[in-house]
Amino acid sequence: MNTLLTFSLPLLFSSLVWSGYLEYDQDVLIPDDWNHGGRVDPTDQLELTFALTQQNSDLLESILGLVSDPDSGLYGKYLTLDEVSSLVRPSKLTQKVVYHWLQSHGITNCLTVHTQDFLQCSMTAAVAEKLLPGSNFHRYTRDGHSVVRSSAPYSVHDDVHEHLDFVGGLHRLPPKGQDLSQASSHREMKQSEAGVHLGVTPAILRARYNLTAADVGTAQNNSQAVAQFLEQYYSPADLAEFMGMYGRSFQHLSQVDRVVGTQGEGKAGIEASLDVEYIMSTGANISTWVFTNPGRHESQEPFLQWMFLLSNMSDLPWVHTISYGDDEDGLSTAYMMRINTEFMKAGVRGISLLFASGDSGAGCRHLGKENSFRPSFPCFSPYVTTVGGTSFKNPFKVTYEVTDYISGGGFSNVFKMPDYQASAVDGYLKTVAATLPPQAYFNISGRAYPDLAALSDNYWVVINKVPVPWVSGTSASTPVVGGMLSLINDQRLLQGLPVLGFLNPRLYKLKGKAMFDVTEGCHLSCLDEQVQGKGFCAAPSWDPVTGWGTPNYPELLAALLAE
């Protein structure tokens, strides 16, 4: 429901008293790779997103726990978008106060969503800076991409503070896409010296994870999606070429069924191509959507645009895979908490959200003379399933897997450890107690990630009609796992069972059953005297590098079909 709101309410604020910073801990520094283009003109139009305070978030969390727990009588009894809206819709007071505040500044051109907890409003830069004292809008460019952001923190009127979670479009910058081919170039050189490596293709994945030619989708009411937030796009011609080359041994689709949003211009991007080609070759013959959200306006946040869409569409694919992340310490707590609630809203509807765990291992944050590991958001949200990465032990054969040293993993400093994983994580911490990194580097009680993994090393991708080798990253492993979950959803739907929804409570109750355990290797971290570049290491059962390991598809299918 993209409803246009026009306000004709009396002015509420006559005395202007400003103090409240909604995002007091948001990093407002502009990274060096963005070039300053100067102050925006006061008459330039901006589009800002207002996240209105929701109701019943605790109840929402409780319902998600019940519909996601296979031991609950409410397992799989998901809510509709209308039911979610009735649950979380902001109070009439919140809506009235926020609408009055906006109208008092002459802002009347706003869109809302079905759940009425977001407003997206157009206004001039001059009005925005008056509405949000402290804000200061400038234009920045990188790689030909232009954005408008504030170089200083914003505040809101005291009377509005408790009715808003945050305002989007002021601070967070679009993520920089990893150059996946460059990230893998050192591997290419290392392995080409030893001989020819054919690399990972759909056939290799099917062989490793025991998928047969019969493991393709047939249910009419099943679908899957990938979400893009970069200035790039997938090419339908490349997808058809990829399937022609690598999909001959199994039934498949060669076209995306629906594109939501506007694809970027220019050449097809490696990341976009990778996501689409591998979710559609693993989750073969299943209807696939692409959400492409570069941001329709310079002041929009692409990831927030996707969240806006999820709150506005009653008919959505069951599985979404997302290769996106930001450093935890660069985001405000208020923003992360609200996005976490958005994930819960998706979960109670039966939607599975899979996020790549990132390609920086444990990460590293430099704090003066001290360092600490650097978790990535949103992959450490307790309400998404996070996918790490592995490599073949023997790079020339389909062998058992070891950790991919880039595989993101660790412990959140913001979200506490959820109950569903407490026993598994405690087991890991006890098993490797003698070799753990110093506890000053990580939050031992935080949400631990990833939850599971798949191969993330040396993929073949068709881009601009050319097969490209040596593409690596958890951007590869995530759509592969997503495709397998879509196949399992397919079988559940054919048997009249509900889709998997939020997977983690059920995944952790399996305790590694139906998974190939990964027990060798460590991932990277801070290059300092204390840890010397080594983060966490794999171990039997769950670990913060590969989670529970990689899927043995037929066994996982059987386990997740059992009621």
C-alpha positions in Angstrom: 0.0 0.0 0.0 2.0 2.9 -1.3 -0.4 5.5 0.2 0.1 9.1 -0.5 -0.4 11.1 2.7 -1.5 14.7 2.6 -1.9 16.5 6.0 -4.4 19.1 6.8 -4.0 19.1 10.6 -3.4 22.2 12.8 0.1 23.1 13.6 1.4 21.4 16.8 4.7 23.0 17.4 4.9 26.7 18.1 7.8 26.7 20.5 10.8 25.0 18.9 12.9 23.2 21.5 15.4 20.7 20.1 17.5 18.2 21.9 16.9 14.6 21.0 19.4 12.6 19.0 17.8 9.4 17.9 21.1 7.9 16.7 23.6 9.3 19.1 26.1 6.5 18.4 25.9 6.6 14.6 29.2 7.1 12.8 28.8 10.2 10.7 32.3 10.3 9.2 32.4 10.0 5.4 35.0 7.3 4.3 37.9 8.5 2.3 36.9 6.7 -0.8 33.9 9.1 -1.2 34.7 12.4 -2.9 33.1 15.5 -1.5 31.0 17.3 -4.2 30.0 20.3 -2.0 26.9 21.5 -0.2 23.6 20.6 -1.9 21.5 23.5 -3.1 18.8 24.5 -0.5 16.1 23.8 -3.2 17.4 20.3 -4.0 14.8 17.6 -3.3 15.6 14.9 -0.7 13.7 11.8 0.2 14.0 10.8 3.8 12.5 7.7 5.5 11.0 8.0 9.0 10.8 4.8 11.1 7.8 5.3 13.4 7.9 3.6 16.8 6.0 0.3 16.6 3.7 -1.4 19.1 4.0 -4.9 20.5 7.6 -5.7 19.5 7.9 -8.1 22.5 4.8 -9.9 21.5 6.1 -10.1 17.9 9.3 -11.7 19.2 7.3 -14.3 21.2 5.1 -15.2 18.2 8.2 -15.6 16.1 9.6 -18.0 18.7 6.4 -20.1 18.6 5.9 -20.3 14.9 9.6 -21.2 14.4 10.0 -23.9 17.1 9.2 -27.4 15.8 8.2 -28.4 19.3 5.5 -25.7 19.5 1.9 -26.3 18.7 2.0 -23.1 16.7 4.9 -24.2 14.5 4.4 -23.1 10.9 1.2 -21.1 11.7 2.4 -17.9 10.1 0.8 -14.5 10.1 -0.4 -12.6 7.1 0.8 -9.1 6.3 -2.5 -7.8 7.5 -2.1 -9.6 10.9 1.5 -8.3 11.2 0.2 -4.8 10.5 -2.5 -5.1 13.2 0.2 -6.2 15.6 3.0 -3.6 15.1 1.2 -0.6 13.6 2.2 2.6 15.4 -0.3 3.9 17.9 -2.7 6.6 16.8 -0.8 9.0 19.1 2.5 8.3 17.4 1.0 8.7 14.0 -0.7 12.0 15.0 2.4 13.5 16.6 4.7 12.6 13.7 2.2 13.8 11.0 1.7 17.1 12.8 5.4 17.6 13.2 6.0 17.0 9.5 3.1 19.2 8.5 4.3 22.0 10.7 7.3 22.2 8.3 5.1 22.1 5.2 6.0 18.4 4.5 2.9 16.8 2.9 4.3 14.6 0.1 4.8 11.2 1.9 4.3 7.5 1.2 3.5 5.0 3.8 3.6 1.2 3.9 0.9 -1.4 4.7 2.2 -1.7 8.3 2.2 2.1 8.6 5.5 2.1 10.5 7.6 3.8 7.8 7.0 7.1 6.1 9.0 8.2 3.1 8.8 11.9 2.5 10.0 14.4 -0.1 11.2 17.8 0.9 13.9 20.4 0.0 17.3 20.3 1.7 16.5 23.6 3.4 13.3 22.1 5.0 15.2 18.9 6.0 17.9 20.9 7.8 15.2 22.9 9.6 13.3 19.7 10.5 16.4 17.9 11.7 18.6 20.4 13.5 22.3 19.6 13.2 21.9 18.0 9.8 24.1 19.4 7.0 23.6 17.9 3.5 26.4 17.4 1.1 26.9 15.5 -2.1 29.5 12.7 -2.3 30.6 10.6 -5.3 32.4 7.3 -5.7 32.9 5.3 -8.8 30.5 7.5 -10.7 27.8 7.0 -8.1 26.4 10.1 -6.4 24.7 10.2 -2.9 23.5 13.0 -0.6 24.2 12.6 3.1 24.6 14.7 6.2 28.1 15.3 7.4 26.9 15.9 11.0 24.4 14.2 13.4 20.8 15.2 13.4 18.3 15.7 16.2 14.5 15.8 16.4 12.0 17.9 18.4 11.5 16.6 22.0 7.9 15.9 21.4 8.7 13.6 18.5 11.7 11.7 20.0 9.7 8.9 21.6 7.7 8.3 18.4 10.6 7.7 16.0 13.3 5.0 15.9 15.5 6.8 13.4 15.4 8.8 10.2 16.9 7.2 7.1 18.8 9.0 4.3 21.2 11.1 6.4 24.1 8.9 7.3 24.5 5.3 6.1 26.2 5.0 2.7 25.7 2.3 0.1 28.0 -0.7 0.6 31.0 -0.9 -1.6 30.8 -4.1 -3.6 33.7 -6.4 -3.1 35.6 -7.0 -6.3 35.2 -10.7 -6.1 37.5 -11.5 -9.0 40.3 -9.4 -7.4 39.7 -10.8 -4.0 40.5 -14.2 -5.5 43.4 -13.3 -7.7 46.0 -14.5 -5.3 44.4 -17.9 -5.2 44.4 -18.0 -9.0 48.1 -17.4 -9.2 48.9 -19.9 -6.4 46.8 -22.7 -7.9 47.7 -22.1 -11.6 51.3 -22.8 -10.7 50.3 -26.3 -9.5 48.0 -27.1 -12.4 44.6 -26.4 -13.9 41.8 -26.1 -11.4 38.3 -26.4 -13.0 36.6 -24.6 -10.1 33.1 -24.8 -8.6 30.1 -25.2 -11.0 26.6 -26.3 -10.4 27.6 -29.9 -11.2 30.4 -29.7 -8.6 28.0 -28.4 -5.9 25.4 -31.1 -6.7 28.1 -33.7 -6.4 29.4 -32.4 -3.1 26.1 -31.9 -1.5 24.4 -35.0 -3.0 21.7 -33.4 -5.1 20.5 -35.5 -8.0 19.0 -34.5 -11.3 15.6 -35.1 -9.7 16.2 -32.5 -7.0 14.5 -29.6 -8.8 11.4 -27.6 -7.9 7.9 -28.6 -9.0 5.5 -26.9 -6.6 3.4 -24.1 -8.1 3.3 -21.9 -5.0 7.1 -21.8 -4.3 9.5 -18.9 -5.0 12.9 -17.5 -4.0 14.7 -14.2 -4.3 18.0 -12.4 -4.2 18.3 -8.8 -3.1 20.9 -6.4 -4.6 21.9 -3.0 -3.1 24.8 -2.1 -5.4 24.9 0.0 -8.6 25.0 -3.1 -10.8 22.6 -5.6 -12.4 22.4 -9.1 -13.6 22.1 -9.8 -17.4 19.2 -12.0 -18.6 21.5 -13.0 -21.5 24.3 -14.1 -19.1 21.8 -16.1 -17.1 20.6 -17.9 -20.2 24.2 -18.6 -21.2 25.2 -19.8 -17.8 22.3 -22.3 -17.7 23.1 -23.4 -21.2 26.6 -24.2 -20.2 26.2 -25.5 -16.7 22.5 -26.6 -16.3 22.2 -29.3 -18.9 22.0 -32.2 -16.5 18.9 -31.0 -14.5 15.6 -29.2 -15.3 15.9 -25.5 -14.7 14.6 -22.1 -15.6 16.6 -19.7 -17.6 14.7 -16.5 -16.8 14.0 -14.5 -13.7 10.3 -14.3 -13.2 10.1 -10.9 -11.6 12.4 -7.9 -11.1 11.3 -5.6 -8.3 12.9 -2.2 -8.6 15.1 -0.7 -11.3 18.2 -2.3 -12.5 21.4 -0.2 -12.6 23.0 0.8 -15.9 26.2 -0.3 -17.4 27.8 -3.7 -17.5 26.5 -6.7 -15.5 28.0 -7.0 -12.1 29.9 -10.0 -10.8 28.0 -10.1 -7.5 24.6 -9.8 -9.1 25.4 -12.4 -11.7 26.8 -14.8 -9.0 23.7 -14.5 -6.8 21.2 -15.1 -9.6 23.1 -17.8 -11.4 23.7 -19.9 -8.3 20.4 -19.6 -6.5 18.7 -20.6 -9.8 21.0 -23.5 -10.5 20.8 -24.9 -6.9 17.2 -24.1 -6.3 16.6 -25.2 -9.9 13.3 -24.8 -11.6 11.9 -22.6 -8.9 10.4 -19.2 -9.7 13.0 -16.5 -8.8 12.7 -12.8 -8.1 15.4 -10.2 -8.1 15.0 -7.2 -5.8 17.3 -4.5 -7.2 17.5 -1.4 -5.0 20.3 0.9 -6.0 18.2 3.7 -4.5 15.8 5.7 -6.7 17.1 9.0 -5.2 20.5 10.2 -4.0 19.3 10.5 -0.5 17.8 7.0 -0.2 19.5 4.1 1.6 19.2 1.0 -0.7 19.0 -1.5 2.1 16.3 0.5 3.8 14.4 0.6 0.5 14.3 -3.2 0.5 13.0 -3.2 4.1 10.3 -0.7 3.0 9.2 -3.1 0.2 9.0 -6.1 2.6 6.5 -4.2 4.7 4.4 -3.4 1.7 4.1 -6.6 -0.3 1.6 -9.3 0.8 2.9 -11.8 -1.8 6.7 -12.5 -1.3 9.1 -15.3 -2.1 9.7 -17.7 0.8 13.5 -17.6 0.7 15.6 -14.4 0.3 19.4 -14.4 0.1 21.3 -11.2 0.7 25.0 -10.5 0.3 25.2 -7.2 2.2 26.9 -6.0 5.4 28.2 -3.1 7.3 30.6 -2.8 10.2 28.7 -3.0 13.5 30.6 -0.1 15.0 29.6 2.2 12.1 25.9 1.9 12.8 23.6 3.3 15.5 22.1 0.9 18.0 18.7 2.4 17.3 19.0 1.5 13.6 20.1 -2.0 14.2 17.4 -2.7 16.8 14.7 -1.5 14.4 16.1 -3.5 11.5 16.1 -6.5 13.8 12.3 -6.0 14.3 11.9 -5.8 10.6 13.5 -9.2 10.3 11.1 -10.5 12.9 8.2 -9.1 10.9 9.4 -11.2 7.9 10.0 -14.3 10.1 6.4 -14.4 11.5 5.2 -14.4 7.9 7.2 -17.6 7.1 10.0 -15.8 5.2 13.5 -17.2 5.4 16.2 -14.5 5.3 19.7 -15.7 4.6 22.7 -13.3 4.9 26.3 -13.8 3.8 28.6 -13.7 6.9 31.1 -11.5 5.1 34.6 -11.9 3.7 36.8 -10.4 6.5 37.0 -13.4 8.9 36.6 -12.1 12.4 37.4 -8.6 11.2 39.5 -6.1 13.0 38.8 -2.8 14.7 41.7 -0.6 15.6 41.2 1.3 18.9 44.3 3.2 19.5 46.9 0.7 20.8 44.2 -1.9 21.4 42.4 -4.0 18.7 39.3 -6.0 18.8 37.4 -8.2 16.3 34.8 -6.4 14.2 31.4 -8.1 13.8 29.3 -7.3 10.7 25.6 -6.3 10.6 23.0 -7.5 9.7 24.4 -11.1 9.6 24.6 -11.3 13.4 21.0 -10.5 13.9 19.4 -13.3 16.0 16.5 -13.4 13.5 18.3 -14.2 10.2 20.2 -17.3 9.1 23.9 -16.5 8.4 26.0 -18.4 5.9 29.8 -18.8 6.1 32.2 -20.2 3.6 34.4 -23.3 3.0 37.0 -24.5 0.6 37.8 -28.0 -0.7 40.6 -29.6 1.3 42.1 -30.7 -2.1 41.5 -27.8 -4.5 41.6 -30.2 -7.5 39.0 -32.7 -6.3 35.5 -33.0 -4.7 36.8 -33.8 -1.3 35.8 -32.9 2.3 35.7 -29.2 3.2 37.8 -27.0 5.4 37.3 -23.4 6.4 37.7 -20.6 3.9 39.9 -18.2 5.8 37.8 -15.2 4.7 34.6 -16.7 6.1 33.0 -14.1 8.4 32.1 -15.1 11.9 32.2 -14.1 15.6 30.1 -12.5 18.3 27.8 -9.5 18.3 28.5 -6.6 20.7 24.9 -5.4 20.3 22.6 -8.5 20.4 22.7 -11.0 23.2 23.1 -14.7 22.4 19.6 -16.2 21.6 18.5 -19.2 23.6 18.3 -21.4 20.6 22.1 -21.4 20.2 23.3 -21.1 23.8 24.1 -24.8 24.3 25.9 -25.1 20.9 28.1 -22.0 21.5 28.8 -23.0 25.1 30.0 -26.4 23.8 32.4 -24.7 21.4 33.8 -22.3 24.0 34.5 -25.2 26.3 36.0 -27.4 23.6 38.5 -24.8 22.4 39.0 -22.9 25.6 42.7 -23.3 25.6 43.1 -21.9 22.1 40.5 -19.1 22.0 41.6 -15.6 21.1 41.9 -13.2 24.2 38.4 -12.4 25.5 39.2 -8.7 25.1 38.8 -9.2 21.4 35.1 -10.4 21.4 31.9 -10.5 23.4 31.6 -14.0 24.7 27.8 -13.5 25.5 26.8 -12.0 22.1 24.8 -13.6 19.2 27.3 -15.9 17.6 27.5 -16.4 13.8 27.5 -18.0 11.2 24.8 -20.7 11.5 25.9 -22.9 8.6 28.1 -22.7 5.5 28.8 -23.9 2.0 31.6 -23.7 -0.5 32.7 -20.1 -1.1 35.9 -20.5 -3.1 36.7 -20.6 -6.8 33.3 -20.3 -8.6 32.6 -20.0 -12.3 30.3 -17.1 -13.2 29.1 -16.0 -16.7 29.4 -12.2 -16.9 29.0 -10.2 -20.1 28.7 -13.5 -22.0 32.1 -14.7 -20.8 32.7 -17.5 -18.3 34.8 -16.0 -15.5 36.7 -18.3 -13.0 38.1 -17.8 -9.5 35.1 -15.9 -8.1 35.0 -16.3 -4.3 33.2 -15.1 -1.2 30.3 -15.8 1.1 28.3 -14.1 -1.6 28.7 -17.4 -3.4 27.8 -19.8 -0.5 24.7 -17.9 0.5 22.6 -18.3 -2.7 23.7 -22.0 -2.8 22.2 -22.6 0.7 19.2 -20.5 -0.2 18.6 -22.7 -3.2 18.7 -25.9 -1.2 16.3 -24.4 1.4 14.0 -23.5 -1.5 14.1 -27.1 -2.7 13.2 -28.3 0.8 10.3 -25.8 0.9 9.2 -27.2 -2.4 8.9 -30.7 -1.0 7.2 -29.4 2.2 4.6 -27.6 0.1 3.9 -30.6 -2.1 3.2 -32.6 1.2 0.9 -29.9 2.5 3.4 -28.7 5.1 4.2 -25.0 5.9 7.4 -23.6 4.6 10.5 -23.5 6.8 10.3 -19.8 7.8 12.9 -18.7 10.3 15.2 -21.7 10.2 17.6 -21.3 13.2 15.5 -22.8 16.1 15.0 -25.9 14.1 18.6 -26.0 12.7 20.1 -25.8 16.1 17.8 -28.6 17.4 19.3 -30.9 14.7 22.6 -30.5 16.5 24.6 -31.0 13.4 22.5 -33.9 12.0 22.4 -33.9 8.2 25.4 -31.6 8.0 29.0 -32.2 6.9 31.0 -31.0 9.9 33.9 -28.7 9.1 36.7 -29.2 11.7 39.8 -27.9 10.0 41.1 -24.3 9.5 40.8 -20.8 11.0 39.8 -17.5 9.6 41.7 -14.2 9.5 41.6 -11.3 12.0 43.8 -8.6 13.4 47.5 -8.6 12.3 49.0 -7.8 15.7 51.2 -9.4 18.3 48.4 -10.8 20.3 46.4 -12.8 17.6 48.8 -12.6 14.7 46.1 -12.6 12.0 44.2 -15.6 13.4 40.6 -15.3 14.5 38.5 -18.3 15.5 39.1 -21.9 14.4 36.8 -24.6 13.3 36.0 -27.4 15.7 33.7 -30.5 16.0 30.0 -29.5 16.0 29.2 -25.8 15.8 31.9 -23.1 15.5 32.0 -19.4 14.6 33.7 -19.9 11.3 31.4 -22.4 9.5 28.5 -22.8 12.0 27.1 -26.4 11.9 29.0 -27.1 8.6 27.7 -27.6 5.1 24.4 -29.3 4.0 24.2 -33.0 3.1 21.1 -32.3 1.1 19.2 -35.6 1.1 19.7 -36.0 4.9 18.8 -32.4 5.5 15.7 -32.8 3.4 14.6 -35.9 5.4 15.3 -34.1 8.7 13.3 -31.0 7.7 10.4 -33.0 6.3 10.0 -34.9 9.5 7.1 -33.5 11.6 
